[in-house]
């Protein structure tokens, strides 16, 4: 491995095992590697559209490829023409802030660009209040909900607004898993003071996906003291998670209490009217003209989350620009077939899942749903909870109701037990996969 180009070629080769060659050629044909420094891969792309698409769709693939090559975590910095010139002028000095800082310094993730609806109205209002009066009312602000619903957009918007009001404010953004990795590196290198200065002197601390620190004892202890230092100094803390604190079974009670000190707000999947507004907003941003019929068609069929809706519009834009295709319903359907909710999409019910488990483990449905504690009953019940969570839209609480009103923490523990056993026992993992296959075959 003699150069940054060699590394980039290896990244592309590894991504080729998951992505089609045409996909890689389309989106990365003019992407150039600039440098690999301090676990940051710096890339340059002259196309705003391609750069935005790489940012939204392919960063996980690049990061995964780098981890496969180096067995380490990396961040990605994407440069435009101005960024490349500035980088070279500075003698290839990489900014110390995380890559995402540049995102909230742009005009992309702002409150004005956030589409508000019934599913996110409270989270939006709370975020604006925090941005206007940091640490005065809602500290910490804890935003939770499934992936792709706009949590990260909101915390970028908070940072963008505070940066506008106070250009000198020290804003620190970090993802939960990156905080863990930085803490481990701090312990390894002995740079305790640098690490603590970075986080404990921040005016605004934004932590995305804080749920990753749960179960990491030393990391939780470090974050506990960081939280206390910032809170007592009157600094604003904003956290996001895929679940509320009470559903984090391995979260330290001290942290759970502190996370609940301020305001907890959730974001839910957008309703039809909001989805229509999101499609219109994204199309306008991209300079794409779509008829009302096309907009309604997308909104009625792409229902999972905001990120998928925006990705759909971007893909239509790509088809139009790269293939010169018209935006008819037929062409749109072809362009986004992999994103559309099919009319016959199969989401198995708990009854279907439990019936297949009963066949494999040779137990009665009453045993699976009941209170028996023998090994066969517990094993089949835990697998049932795991598959219902994995294959349906049921929440932990909903699953608990299916099994005699069990508490959500019991459900979470059961799912963790199955995941741990699958990791250690290949035979058991194959059994679970076989049950999954049997369930899917009933479509």
DRENDO-1510 file (C-alpha; in Angstrom, 1 decimal, always signed):
<recs>
REC; n; res; u; v; w
REC; 1; UNK; +0.0; +0.0; +0.0 .
REC; 2; UNK; +2.1; +2.9; -1.3 .
REC; 3; UNK; -0.3; +5.8; -1.6 .
REC; 4; UNK; -3.6; +7.3; -0.8 .
REC; 5; UNK; -4.8; +6.2; -4.2 .
REC; 6; UNK; -3.9; +2.6; -3.4 .
REC; 7; UNK; -6.1; +2.9; -0.2 .
REC; 8; UNK; -8.9; +4.4; -2.2 .
REC; 9; UNK; -8.7; +1.6; -4.8 .
REC; 10; UNK; -9.0; -1.0; -2.0 .
REC; 11; UNK; -12.0; +0.9; -0.6 .
REC; 12; UNK; -13.7; +0.8; -4.0 .
REC; 13; UNK; -12.9; -2.9; -4.4 .
REC; 14; UNK; -14.5; -3.7; -1.0 .
REC; 15; UNK; -17.5; -1.6; -1.8 .
REC; 16; UNK; -17.9; -3.6; -5.0 .
REC; 17; UNK; -18.9; -6.6; -3.0 .
REC; 18; UNK; -22.0; -4.8; -1.8 .
REC; 19; UNK; -22.8; -2.3; -4.6 .
REC; 20; UNK; -23.2; -2.8; -8.3 .
REC; 21; UNK; -20.3; -1.7; -10.6 .
REC; 22; UNK; -22.6; +0.8; -12.3 .
REC; 23; UNK; -23.5; +2.4; -8.9 .
REC; 24; UNK; -19.8; +2.8; -8.1 .
REC; 25; UNK; -19.0; +4.2; -11.5 .
REC; 26; UNK; -22.0; +6.6; -11.5 .
REC; 27; UNK; -21.3; +8.2; -8.1 .
REC; 28; UNK; -17.5; +7.8; -7.6 .
REC; 29; UNK; -16.1; +8.2; -11.1 .
REC; 30; UNK; -14.8; +11.7; -10.4 .
REC; 31; UNK; -14.1; +11.3; -6.7 .
REC; 32; UNK; -10.5; +11.7; -5.8 .
REC; 33; UNK; -8.7; +10.7; -2.5 .
REC; 34; UNK; -6.9; +13.6; -1.0 .
REC; 35; UNK; -5.4; +12.3; +2.2 .
REC; 36; UNK; -5.7; +9.9; +5.1 .
REC; 37; UNK; -4.8; +11.6; +8.3 .
REC; 38; UNK; -5.8; +11.1; +12.0 .
REC; 39; UNK; -8.4; +8.4; +11.1 .
REC; 40; UNK; -10.1; +10.8; +8.6 .
REC; 41; UNK; -10.3; +10.0; +4.9 .
REC; 42; UNK; -10.4; +13.2; +2.9 .
REC; 43; UNK; -12.1; +13.0; -0.5 .
REC; 44; UNK; -12.8; +15.5; -3.2 .
REC; 45; UNK; -15.7; +15.6; -5.6 .
REC; 46; UNK; -16.4; +18.5; -8.0 .
REC; 47; UNK; -20.1; +17.7; -8.3 .
REC; 48; UNK; -22.5; +19.1; -5.7 .
REC; 49; UNK; -25.1; +16.5; -6.6 .
REC; 50; UNK; -22.8; +13.6; -6.4 .
REC; 51; UNK; -21.1; +14.9; -3.2 .
REC; 52; UNK; -24.6; +15.2; -1.6 .
REC; 53; UNK; -25.6; +11.7; -2.7 .
REC; 54; UNK; -22.3; +10.2; -1.4 .
REC; 55; UNK; -22.9; +12.0; +1.9 .
REC; 56; UNK; -26.5; +10.7; +2.2 .
REC; 57; UNK; -26.2; +7.2; +0.8 .
REC; 58; UNK; -22.7; +5.8; +0.7 .
REC; 59; UNK; -20.7; +7.0; +3.8 .
REC; 60; UNK; -21.5; +3.9; +5.7 .
REC; 61; UNK; -20.1; +1.8; +2.8 .
REC; 62; UNK; -16.9; +3.8; +2.8 .
REC; 63; UNK; -16.5; +3.6; +6.6 .
REC; 64; UNK; -17.2; -0.1; +6.6 .
REC; 65; UNK; -14.6; -0.7; +3.9 .
REC; 66; UNK; -12.0; +1.3; +5.8 .
REC; 67; UNK; -12.7; -0.6; +9.0 .
REC; 68; UNK; -12.3; -3.8; +7.1 .
REC; 69; UNK; -8.9; -2.7; +5.8 .
REC; 70; UNK; -7.5; -1.1; +9.0 .
REC; 71; UNK; -9.6; -2.6; +11.8 .
REC; 72; UNK; -10.3; +0.9; +13.0 .
REC; 73; UNK; -13.0; +3.5; +12.9 .
REC; 74; UNK; -12.8; +6.4; +10.4 .
REC; 75; UNK; -14.6; +9.6; +9.6 .
REC; 76; UNK; -15.0; +11.0; +6.1 .
REC; 77; UNK; -14.5; +14.6; +5.0 .
REC; 78; UNK; -15.9; +15.5; +1.6 .
REC; 79; UNK; -14.4; +18.6; -0.1 .
REC; 80; UNK; -15.8; +20.8; -2.9 .
REC; 81; UNK; -13.6; +23.0; -5.1 .
REC; 82; UNK; -13.3; +25.7; -2.5 .
REC; 83; UNK; -12.6; +23.2; +0.3 .
REC; 84; UNK; -9.9; +21.5; -1.7 .
REC; 85; UNK; -8.2; +24.9; -2.4 .
REC; 86; UNK; -8.4; +25.8; +1.3 .
REC; 87; UNK; -7.0; +22.4; +2.3 .
REC; 88; UNK; -4.0; +22.7; +0.0 .
REC; 89; UNK; -3.4; +26.4; +1.0 .
REC; 90; UNK; -3.3; +25.3; +4.6 .
REC; 91; UNK; -0.7; +22.7; +3.8 .
REC; 92; UNK; -3.1; +19.8; +4.1 .
REC; 93; UNK; -4.0; +20.6; +7.7 .
REC; 94; UNK; -7.1; +18.6; +8.7 .
REC; 95; UNK; -9.6; +20.4; +10.8 .
REC; 96; UNK; -9.7; +19.1; +14.3 .
REC; 97; UNK; -13.5; +19.3; +14.6 .
REC; 98; UNK; -15.5; +16.2; +13.5 .
REC; 99; UNK; -16.6; +16.1; +9.9 .
REC; 100; UNK; -20.2; +16.9; +10.7 .
REC; 101; UNK; -19.4; +20.4; +12.1 .
REC; 102; UNK; -19.1; +21.7; +8.5 .
REC; 103; UNK; -22.7; +20.5; +7.9 .
REC; 104; UNK; -24.3; +22.8; +10.5 .
REC; 105; UNK; -22.1; +25.7; +9.2 .
REC; 106; UNK; -23.8; +25.3; +5.8 .
REC; 107; UNK; -27.4; +26.2; +5.0 .
REC; 108; UNK; -28.6; +22.7; +4.3 .
REC; 109; UNK; -29.6; +21.5; +7.8 .
REC; 110; UNK; -31.5; +24.5; +9.1 .
REC; 111; UNK; -34.9; +25.1; +10.8 .
REC; 112; UNK; -36.1; +26.7; +7.6 .
REC; 113; UNK; -35.4; +23.5; +5.6 .
REC; 114; UNK; -37.1; +21.3; +8.2 .
REC; 115; UNK; -40.6; +20.2; +7.2 .
REC; 116; UNK; -42.9; +20.4; +10.3 .
REC; 117; UNK; -45.9; +18.1; +10.8 .
REC; 118; UNK; -47.9; +16.5; +13.6 .
REC; 119; UNK; -45.3; +13.8; +14.0 .
REC; 120; UNK; -42.4; +16.2; +14.8 .
REC; 121; UNK; -44.0; +19.5; +15.9 .
REC; 122; UNK; -43.0; +19.3; +19.6 .
REC; 123; UNK; -39.4; +18.2; +18.8 .
REC; 124; UNK; -39.1; +21.1; +16.3 .
REC; 125; UNK; -40.5; +23.7; +18.8 .
REC; 126; UNK; -38.3; +22.4; +21.6 .
REC; 127; UNK; -35.2; +22.6; +19.3 .
REC; 128; UNK; -36.0; +26.2; +18.3 .
REC; 129; UNK; -36.4; +27.1; +21.9 .
REC; 130; UNK; -33.1; +25.6; +22.8 .
REC; 131; UNK; -31.4; +27.4; +19.9 .
REC; 132; UNK; -32.9; +30.7; +20.9 .
REC; 133; UNK; -32.1; +30.4; +24.7 .
REC; 134; UNK; -29.4; +27.7; +25.3 .
REC; 135; UNK; -29.4; +26.1; +28.7 .
REC; 136; UNK; -32.3; +28.3; +30.0 .
REC; 137; UNK; -35.2; +25.9; +29.8 .
REC; 138; UNK; -34.6; +22.4; +28.3 .
REC; 139; UNK; -31.3; +21.1; +29.4 .
REC; 140; UNK; -30.6; +18.5; +28.3 .
REC; 141; UNK; -32.9; +18.2; +25.3 .
REC; 142; UNK; -33.3; +14.5; +24.5 .
REC; 143; UNK; -34.8; +13.7; +21.1 .
REC; 144; UNK; -35.6; +10.1; +20.3 .
REC; 145; UNK; -37.2; +8.1; +17.5 .
REC; 146; UNK; -36.4; +5.6; +14.8 .
REC; 147; UNK; -33.6; +6.2; +12.2 .
REC; 148; UNK; -34.3; +8.6; +9.3 .
REC; 149; UNK; -37.0; +10.8; +11.0 .
REC; 150; UNK; -35.0; +14.0; +11.3 .
REC; 151; UNK; -33.3; +13.9; +14.7 .
REC; 152; UNK; -29.9; +14.7; +13.3 .
REC; 153; UNK; -31.3; +17.5; +11.1 .
REC; 154; UNK; -32.7; +19.1; +14.3 .
REC; 155; UNK; -29.5; +19.0; +16.2 .
REC; 156; UNK; -27.6; +20.4; +13.2 .
REC; 157; UNK; -30.2; +23.2; +13.0 .
REC; 158; UNK; -29.7; +24.0; +16.7 .
REC; 159; UNK; -26.0; +24.3; +16.1 .
REC; 160; UNK; -26.5; +26.3; +12.9 .
REC; 161; UNK; -28.7; +28.8; +14.8 .
REC; 162; UNK; -26.3; +29.1; +17.8 .
REC; 163; UNK; -23.3; +29.5; +15.4 .
REC; 164; UNK; -25.2; +32.3; +13.7 .
REC; 165; UNK; -26.0; +34.0; +17.0 .
REC; 166; UNK; -22.6; +33.4; +18.6 .
REC; 167; UNK; -19.8; +32.8; +16.0 .
REC; 168; UNK; -17.3; +32.3; +18.7 .
REC; 169; UNK; -19.3; +29.6; +20.5 .
REC; 170; UNK; -17.4; +26.3; +21.0 .
REC; 171; UNK; -19.7; +23.6; +19.5 .
REC; 172; UNK; -18.8; +20.0; +19.7 .
REC; 173; UNK; -20.7; +17.3; +17.8 .
REC; 174; UNK; -20.0; +13.6; +18.2 .
REC; 175; UNK; -21.8; +10.3; +17.5 .
REC; 176; UNK; -22.1; +8.0; +20.5 .
REC; 177; UNK; -20.0; +5.2; +19.0 .
REC; 178; UNK; -17.3; +7.8; +18.1 .
REC; 179; UNK; -17.3; +9.1; +21.7 .
REC; 180; UNK; -16.6; +5.5; +22.8 .
REC; 181; UNK; -13.7; +5.2; +20.3 .
REC; 182; UNK; -12.2; +8.5; +21.3 .
REC; 183; UNK; -12.4; +7.6; +25.0 .
REC; 184; UNK; -10.6; +4.3; +24.3 .
REC; 185; UNK; -7.9; +6.1; +22.4 .
REC; 186; UNK; -7.6; +8.6; +25.2 .
REC; 187; UNK; -7.0; +5.8; +27.7 .
REC; 188; UNK; -4.5; +4.2; +25.3 .
REC; 189; UNK; -2.5; +7.3; +24.6 .
REC; 190; UNK; -2.9; +8.9; +28.1 .
REC; 191; UNK; -4.2; +12.2; +26.6 .
REC; 192; UNK; -6.8; +12.6; +29.3 .
REC; 193; UNK; -6.5; +16.4; +29.5 .
REC; 194; UNK; -6.9; +17.0; +25.8 .
REC; 195; UNK; -10.0; +14.7; +25.7 .
REC; 196; UNK; -11.7; +16.4; +28.7 .
REC; 197; UNK; -10.8; +19.9; +27.5 .
REC; 198; UNK; -12.5; +19.2; +24.2 .
REC; 199; UNK; -15.8; +18.1; +25.7 .
REC; 200; UNK; -16.0; +19.8; +29.1 .
REC; 201; UNK; -15.3; +23.3; +27.8 .
REC; 202; UNK; -17.9; +23.1; +25.1 .
REC; 203; UNK; -20.7; +25.8; +24.9 .
REC; 204; UNK; -22.9; +23.3; +23.1 .
REC; 205; UNK; -22.5; +19.5; +23.2 .
REC; 206; UNK; -24.4; +17.5; +20.6 .
REC; 207; UNK; -24.3; +13.7; +20.9 .
REC; 208; UNK; -26.0; +11.7; +18.2 .
REC; 209; UNK; -27.1; +8.1; +19.0 .
REC; 210; UNK; -26.2; +8.3; +22.7 .
REC; 211; UNK; -27.7; +4.8; +23.2 .
REC; 212; UNK; -24.3; +3.3; +22.2 .
REC; 213; UNK; -22.7; +4.3; +25.5 .
REC; 214; UNK; -25.2; +2.1; +27.4 .
REC; 215; UNK; -23.4; -0.9; +28.8 .
REC; 216; UNK; -19.9; +0.6; +28.4 .
REC; 217; UNK; -19.1; +1.1; +32.1 .
REC; 218; UNK; -16.0; +3.3; +31.9 .
REC; 219; UNK; -17.4; +5.3; +29.0 .
REC; 220; UNK; -20.6; +6.0; +30.9 .
REC; 221; UNK; -18.6; +7.1; +33.9 .
REC; 222; UNK; -16.6; +9.6; +31.8 .
REC; 223; UNK; -19.7; +10.9; +30.1 .
REC; 224; UNK; -21.4; +11.2; +33.5 .
REC; 225; UNK; -18.7; +13.6; +34.7 .
REC; 226; UNK; -18.7; +15.5; +31.4 .
REC; 227; UNK; -22.4; +15.9; +31.6 .
REC; 228; UNK; -22.2; +17.2; +35.2 .
REC; 229; UNK; -19.4; +19.7; +34.3 .
REC; 230; UNK; -21.4; +21.1; +31.4 .
REC; 231; UNK; -24.7; +21.2; +33.2 .
REC; 232; UNK; -23.3; +22.9; +36.3 .
REC; 233; UNK; -21.5; +25.5; +34.1 .
REC; 234; UNK; -24.8; +26.3; +32.3 .
REC; 235; UNK; -23.8; +24.8; +29.0 .
REC; 236; UNK; -26.5; +23.3; +26.6 .
REC; 237; UNK; -26.5; +19.5; +26.0 .
REC; 238; UNK; -28.6; +18.0; +23.2 .
REC; 239; UNK; -28.8; +14.2; +22.8 .
REC; 240; UNK; -30.5; +11.9; +20.3 .
REC; 241; UNK; -31.3; +8.3; +20.6 .
REC; 242; UNK; -33.4; +5.5; +18.9 .
REC; 243; UNK; -35.3; +5.0; +22.2 .
REC; 244; UNK; -36.1; +6.9; +25.4 .
REC; 245; UNK; -33.8; +6.5; +28.4 .
REC; 246; UNK; -36.1; +4.2; +30.3 .
REC; 247; UNK; -35.8; +1.6; +27.4 .
REC; 248; UNK; -32.0; +1.5; +27.6 .
REC; 249; UNK; -31.7; -1.5; +29.8 .
REC; 250; UNK; -27.9; -1.2; +30.2 .
REC; 251; UNK; -27.8; +2.5; +30.8 .
REC; 252; UNK; -26.3; +3.6; +34.2 .
REC; 253; UNK; -29.1; +4.9; +36.5 .
REC; 254; UNK; -27.1; +8.1; +37.1 .
REC; 255; UNK; -27.2; +8.9; +33.4 .
REC; 256; UNK; -30.8; +7.8; +33.0 .
REC; 257; UNK; -31.8; +10.3; +35.7 .
REC; 258; UNK; -29.8; +13.1; +34.1 .
REC; 259; UNK; -31.1; +12.4; +30.6 .
REC; 260; UNK; -34.6; +12.9; +32.0 .
REC; 261; UNK; -33.8; +16.1; +33.8 .
REC; 262; UNK; -34.6; +18.3; +30.9 .
REC; 263; UNK; -37.2; +17.6; +28.1 .
REC; 264; UNK; -37.8; +14.3; +26.3 .
REC; 265; UNK; -39.4; +14.6; +22.9 .
REC; 266; UNK; -40.0; +12.0; +20.2 .
REC; 267; UNK; -40.3; +12.1; +16.5 .
REC; 268; UNK; -42.6; +9.7; +14.6 .
REC; 269; UNK; -43.0; +8.7; +11.0 .
REC; 270; UNK; -44.5; +11.5; +9.0 .
REC; 271; UNK; -48.2; +11.4; +8.0 .
REC; 272; UNK; -49.3; +11.7; +4.3 .
REC; 273; UNK; -49.6; +15.5; +4.3 .
REC; 274; UNK; -46.1; +15.9; +5.8 .
REC; 275; UNK; -44.6; +13.3; +3.3 .
REC; 276; UNK; -46.1; +15.3; +0.4 .
REC; 277; UNK; -44.5; +18.5; +1.9 .
REC; 278; UNK; -41.1; +16.8; +2.3 .
REC; 279; UNK; -41.1; +15.6; -1.3 .
REC; 280; UNK; -42.0; +19.1; -2.6 .
REC; 281; UNK; -39.4; +20.7; -0.4 .
REC; 282; UNK; -36.6; +18.3; -1.5 .
REC; 283; UNK; -37.6; +18.6; -5.2 .
REC; 284; UNK; -37.4; +22.3; -4.9 .
REC; 285; UNK; -34.0; +22.2; -3.3 .
REC; 286; UNK; -32.7; +20.0; -6.2 .
REC; 287; UNK; -34.3; +22.2; -8.9 .
REC; 288; UNK; -36.5; +19.2; -9.9 .
REC; 289; UNK; -40.1; +19.8; -11.2 .
REC; 290; UNK; -42.5; +17.1; -10.3 .
REC; 291; UNK; -46.2; +17.0; -11.0 .
REC; 292; UNK; -48.7; +16.7; -8.2 .
REC; 293; UNK; -49.6; +13.2; -9.3 .
REC; 294; UNK; -45.9; +12.1; -9.1 .
REC; 295; UNK; -45.5; +13.8; -5.7 .
REC; 296; UNK; -48.6; +12.1; -4.3 .
REC; 297; UNK; -47.5; +8.8; -5.8 .
REC; 298; UNK; -44.2; +9.0; -4.0 .
REC; 299; UNK; -45.7; +10.1; -0.7 .
REC; 300; UNK; -48.3; +7.4; -0.8 .
REC; 301; UNK; -45.8; +4.6; -1.4 .
REC; 302; UNK; -42.6; +5.6; +0.3 .
REC; 303; UNK; -43.7; +5.7; +3.9 .
REC; 304; UNK; -40.8; +4.6; +6.2 .
REC; 305; UNK; -39.0; +7.8; +7.0 .
REC; 306; UNK; -37.8; +11.2; +5.9 .
REC; 307; UNK; -34.4; +10.0; +4.7 .
REC; 308; UNK; -36.0; +7.4; +2.4 .
REC; 309; UNK; -38.3; +10.1; +0.9 .
REC; 310; UNK; -35.4; +12.4; +0.3 .
REC; 311; UNK; -33.4; +9.6; -1.2 .
REC; 312; UNK; -36.2; +8.8; -3.5 .
REC; 313; UNK; -36.3; +12.3; -4.9 .
REC; 314; UNK; -32.5; +12.3; -5.3 .
REC; 315; UNK; -32.7; +9.0; -7.2 .
REC; 316; UNK; -35.4; +10.4; -9.6 .
REC; 317; UNK; -33.1; +13.4; -10.1 .
REC; 318; UNK; -30.2; +11.1; -10.9 .
REC; 319; UNK; -32.3; +9.1; -13.4 .
REC; 320; UNK; -33.4; +12.4; -15.1 .
REC; 321; UNK; -29.9; +13.9; -15.3 .
REC; 322; UNK; -27.9; +10.7; -16.1 .
REC; 323; UNK; -30.3; +8.8; -18.2 .
REC; 324; UNK; -32.4; +11.7; -19.5 .
REC; 325; UNK; -35.6; +10.0; -18.6 .
REC; 326; UNK; -38.9; +11.8; -18.2 .
REC; 327; UNK; -40.6; +11.8; -14.8 .
REC; 328; UNK; -43.6; +9.8; -15.7 .
REC; 329; UNK; -45.3; +7.5; -13.2 .
REC; 330; UNK; -43.9; +4.5; -15.0 .
REC; 331; UNK; -40.3; +5.8; -15.0 .
REC; 332; UNK; -40.5; +6.9; -11.4 .
REC; 333; UNK; -41.8; +3.5; -10.4 .
REC; 334; UNK; -38.9; +1.8; -12.2 .
REC; 335; UNK; -36.3; +4.2; -10.7 .
REC; 336; UNK; -37.4; +3.7; -7.1 .
REC; 337; UNK; -38.8; +0.1; -7.2 .
REC; 338; UNK; -36.4; -0.9; -4.4 .
REC; 339; UNK; -37.7; +1.8; -2.2 .
REC; 340; UNK; -41.5; +1.5; -2.8 .
REC; 341; UNK; -43.8; -0.1; -0.4 .
REC; 342; UNK; -45.2; -3.0; -2.4 .
REC; 343; UNK; -48.9; -3.7; -2.0 .
REC; 344; UNK; -48.2; -7.3; -1.1 .
REC; 345; UNK; -45.4; -6.5; +1.3 .
REC; 346; UNK; -45.3; -9.2; +3.9 .
REC; 347; UNK; -45.1; -8.3; +7.5 .
REC; 348; UNK; -45.8; -11.4; +9.6 .
REC; 349; UNK; -48.1; -11.2; +12.5 .
REC; 350; UNK; -47.1; -12.5; +16.0 .
REC; 351; UNK; -49.4; -15.4; +15.4 .
REC; 352; UNK; -47.5; -16.4; +12.2 .
REC; 353; UNK; -44.2; -16.1; +13.9 .
REC; 354; UNK; -45.2; -18.0; +17.0 .
REC; 355; UNK; -46.7; -20.8; +15.0 .
REC; 356; UNK; -43.5; -21.4; +13.1 .
REC; 357; UNK; -41.5; -21.4; +16.3 .
REC; 358; UNK; -43.9; -24.0; +17.8 .
REC; 359; UNK; -43.2; -26.3; +14.8 .
REC; 360; UNK; -39.4; -26.1; +15.1 .
REC; 361; UNK; -39.2; -26.3; +18.9 .
REC; 362; UNK; -42.1; -28.7; +19.3 .
REC; 363; UNK; -43.9; -26.7; +21.9 .
REC; 364; UNK; -47.5; -25.5; +22.3 .
REC; 365; UNK; -48.5; -21.9; +21.6 .
REC; 366; UNK; -49.8; -21.7; +25.2 .
REC; 367; UNK; -46.3; -22.6; +26.4 .
REC; 368; UNK; -44.7; -19.8; +24.3 .
REC; 369; UNK; -47.2; -17.2; +25.5 .
REC; 370; UNK; -47.4; -18.5; +29.0 .
REC; 371; UNK; -45.4; -18.4; +32.3 .
REC; 372; UNK; -43.6; -21.7; +32.2 .
REC; 373; UNK; -39.9; -21.4; +33.0 .
REC; 374; UNK; -38.4; -24.6; +31.8 .
REC; 375; UNK; -35.6; -24.4; +29.2 .
REC; 376; UNK; -37.8; -25.2; +26.1 .
REC; 377; UNK; -40.4; -22.6; +27.1 .
REC; 378; UNK; -37.9; -19.9; +27.8 .
REC; 379; UNK; -35.9; -20.5; +24.6 .
REC; 380; UNK; -38.9; -20.5; +22.3 .
REC; 381; UNK; -40.4; -17.5; +24.0 .
REC; 382; UNK; -37.2; -15.5; +23.7 .
REC; 383; UNK; -36.8; -16.4; +20.0 .
REC; 384; UNK; -40.4; -15.4; +19.4 .
REC; 385; UNK; -39.9; -12.0; +21.0 .
REC; 386; UNK; -36.7; -11.5; +19.0 .
REC; 387; UNK; -38.3; -12.4; +15.6 .
REC; 388; UNK; -41.4; -10.3; +16.3 .
REC; 389; UNK; -39.2; -7.3; +17.0 .
REC; 390; UNK; -37.0; -8.0; +14.0 .
REC; 391; UNK; -39.8; -8.8; +11.4 .
REC; 392; UNK; -42.7; -6.6; +12.5 .
REC; 393; UNK; -43.4; -3.0; +13.5 .
REC; 394; UNK; -44.1; -4.0; +17.1 .
REC; 395; UNK; -42.6; -1.9; +19.9 .
REC; 396; UNK; -41.2; -3.5; +23.1 .
REC; 397; UNK; -44.3; -2.7; +24.9 .
REC; 398; UNK; -46.5; -4.2; +22.2 .
REC; 399; UNK; -44.5; -7.4; +22.2 .
REC; 400; UNK; -44.8; -7.6; +26.0 .
REC; 401; UNK; -48.6; -7.5; +25.6 .
REC; 402; UNK; -48.5; -10.5; +23.3 .
REC; 403; UNK; -46.8; -12.5; +26.1 .
REC; 404; UNK; -49.1; -12.0; +29.0 .
REC; 405; UNK; -48.4; -8.3; +29.6 .
REC; 406; UNK; -44.7; -8.7; +30.3 .
REC; 407; UNK; -42.7; -5.5; +30.9 .
REC; 408; UNK; -40.7; -4.0; +28.0 .
REC; 409; UNK; -37.5; -4.5; +29.9 .
REC; 410; UNK; -38.2; -8.3; +30.0 .
REC; 411; UNK; -38.7; -8.2; +26.2 .
REC; 412; UNK; -35.4; -6.3; +25.7 .
REC; 413; UNK; -33.5; -8.7; +27.9 .
REC; 414; UNK; -35.0; -11.7; +26.0 .
REC; 415; UNK; -33.9; -10.2; +22.7 .
REC; 416; UNK; -30.4; -9.5; +24.0 .
REC; 417; UNK; -30.2; -13.1; +25.2 .
REC; 418; UNK; -31.0; -14.4; +21.7 .
REC; 419; UNK; -28.5; -12.1; +20.0 .
REC; 420; UNK; -25.7; -13.1; +22.4 .
REC; 421; UNK; -26.5; -16.8; +21.9 .
REC; 422; UNK; -26.6; -16.5; +18.1 .
REC; 423; UNK; -23.2; -14.8; +18.2 .
REC; 424; UNK; -21.7; -17.7; +20.3 .
REC; 425; UNK; -23.6; -20.7; +18.9 .
REC; 426; UNK; -23.6; -21.1; +15.1 .
REC; 427; UNK; -26.1; -24.0; +15.3 .
REC; 428; UNK; -28.6; -21.9; +17.2 .
REC; 429; UNK; -28.1; -19.0; +14.8 .
REC; 430; UNK; -28.8; -21.4; +11.9 .
REC; 431; UNK; -32.0; -22.5; +13.6 .
REC; 432; UNK; -33.2; -18.9; +14.0 .
REC; 433; UNK; -32.4; -18.2; +10.4 .
REC; 434; UNK; -34.3; -21.3; +9.3 .
REC; 435; UNK; -37.4; -20.2; +11.2 .
REC; 436; UNK; -37.0; -16.7; +9.6 .
REC; 437; UNK; -36.9; -18.4; +6.2 .
REC; 438; UNK; -40.0; -20.5; +7.0 .
REC; 439; UNK; -41.9; -17.4; +8.0 .
REC; 440; UNK; -40.9; -15.5; +4.8 .
REC; 441; UNK; -41.9; -18.4; +2.7 .
REC; 442; UNK; -45.5; -17.9; +3.8 .
REC; 443; UNK; -45.8; -14.7; +1.8 .
</recs>
